[in-house]
Amino acid sequence: MSNIIDLRSISFDTSFLLKDSSLVDGIIKVLKKDGINCYITSTVVSEIEQLKIWGRITKNEYQKVMKRWNSLKPDVIDFKNRFLSDGFGKTCVKSMEEHHGVKPKDIINDCSILVTTLKNGIDIFLSEDYHFTSKITEEVISEIKNLACTEFHMMCGPTLYNLDSKTFLEAYNNKKIDIDIIENNVKLIKKSKKNFWEN
């Protein structure tokens, strides 16, 4: 028998919103139809604006992201306690460096996103970035939770699943997620470099 859980909440990475794929638009359509609670971290909001300002995405790419955003109307979430957020973020950076081999300066935003997502008790985080979706990152999440859950019990609770769009569509059905499908699809992928548009 499959291991099925109810999907209560979902959040999105910059890489997901930027991905040039009909899968992303299909997911957005399904989430809207099913009324799933959607969120986005303040760091992702900032990344999108910075990519536009720095000219690292085209006008058309930015407009596509904003169309997707406006379609989902996600609530913006943050981790308002800067002291604890920074502490958990440092643990994440150290763990990412150890497990993925990525340079700390390239993973600071990812760790801010991950810590905020965990703190807000999100069920699924959609990303096209292997620094989130690799099975290796499960160890990073475990290390953050071990440090954080004494302060925030929400961060010790349900598992956060970081999925790419393909895995999500395979695992999702009628407001439910099949954990067995997720476990069968998550791969041990290690990448030491960081690019927003790289899968």
Secondary structure in CASP SS format (residue, H / E / C, confidence):
PFRMAT SS
TARGET T0000
AUTHOR 0000-0000-0000
METHOD secondary structure of the structure
MODEL  1
M C 1.00
S C 1.00
N C 1.00
I E 1.00
I E 1.00
D E 1.00
L C 1.00
R C 1.00
S E 1.00
I E 1.00
S E 1.00
F E 1.00
D C 1.00
T H 1.00
S H 1.00
F H 1.00
L H 1.00
L H 1.00
K C 1.00
D C 1.00
S C 1.00
S H 1.00
L H 1.00
V H 1.00
D H 1.00
G H 1.00
I H 1.00
I H 1.00
K H 1.00
V H 1.00
L H 1.00
K H 1.00
K H 1.00
D H 1.00
G C 1.00
I C 1.00
N E 1.00
C E 1.00
Y E 1.00
I E 1.00
T E 1.00
S H 1.00
T H 1.00
V H 1.00
V H 1.00
S H 1.00
E H 1.00
I H 1.00
E H 1.00
Q H 1.00
L H 1.00
K H 1.00
I H 1.00
W C 1.00
G C 1.00
R C 1.00
I C 1.00
T C 1.00
K H 1.00
N H 1.00
E H 1.00
Y H 1.00
Q H 1.00
K H 1.00
V H 1.00
M H 1.00
K H 1.00
R H 1.00
W H 1.00
N H 1.00
S H 1.00
L H 1.00
K C 1.00
P C 1.00
D E 1.00
V E 1.00
I E 1.00
D C 1.00
F C 1.00
K C 1.00
N C 1.00
R H 1.00
F H 1.00
L H 1.00
S H 1.00
D H 1.00
G H 1.00
F H 1.00
G H 1.00
K H 1.00
T H 1.00
C H 1.00
V H 1.00
K H 1.00
S H 1.00
M H 1.00
E H 1.00
E H 1.00
H H 1.00
H H 1.00
G C 1.00
V C 1.00
K C 1.00
P H 1.00
K H 1.00
D H 1.00
I C 1.00
I H 1.00
N H 1.00
D H 1.00
C H 1.00
S H 1.00
I H 1.00
L H 1.00
V H 1.00
T H 1.00
T H 1.00
L H 1.00
K H 1.00
N C 1.00
G C 1.00
I C 1.00
D C 1.00
I E 1.00
F E 1.00
L E 1.00
S C 1.00
E C 1.00
D C 1.00
Y H 1.00
H H 1.00
F H 1.00
T H 1.00
S C 1.00
K C 1.00
I C 1.00
T H 1.00
E H 1.00
E H 1.00
V H 1.00
I H 1.00
S H 1.00
E H 1.00
I H 1.00
K H 1.00
N H 1.00
L H 1.00
A H 1.00
C C 1.00
T C 1.00
E C 1.00
F C 1.00
H H 1.00
M H 1.00
M H 1.00
C H 1.00
G C 1.00
P C 1.00
T C 1.00
L C 1.00
Y E 1.00
N E 1.00
L E 1.00
D C 1.00
S H 1.00
K H 1.00
T H 1.00
F H 1.00
L H 1.00
E H 1.00
A H 1.00
Y E 1.00
N E 1.00
N C 1.00
K C 1.00
K E 1.00
I E 1.00
D E 1.00
I H 1.00
D H 1.00
I H 1.00
I H 1.00
E H 1.00
N H 1.00
N H 1.00
V C 1.00
K C 1.00
L C 1.00
I C 1.00
K C 1.00
K C 1.00
S C 1.00
K C 1.00
K C 1.00
N C 1.00
F C 1.00
W C 1.00
E C 1.00
N C 1.00
END
